[in-house]
Amino acid sequence: MTQTNATDDDIQYVEAFSSRKRVTVAQAAELTGLSEYTLRMMIHQKRLPYFRTNIGRGKFLICPGDLEAAVARESLNNILPKDNNVTQYGTLRVISEKLGR
């Protein structure tokens, strides 16, 4: 068995990582005004970084900085122009007839 020695950079990284405050999904919902369901969907869709307290069914824990960045990214996605290269295959006949087209 080989033993590896941690460098000062490794130790500083672990200390910074362990000192970061994390919030639960309920607390994140309170902070952002989003629903818990929306935040959980963002987690499952890998749009929001998280930590799990236990393997499997543990609590989701979110860093406030990651939460703020994810909400800002989602906000920008809502206001940026969408891709105009969408192929349109036609319109429904029933709607076209009702509109007089």
Order of alpha helices (4+ residues) and beta strands (2+ residues): alpha-beta-alpha-alpha-beta-beta-alpha-alpha
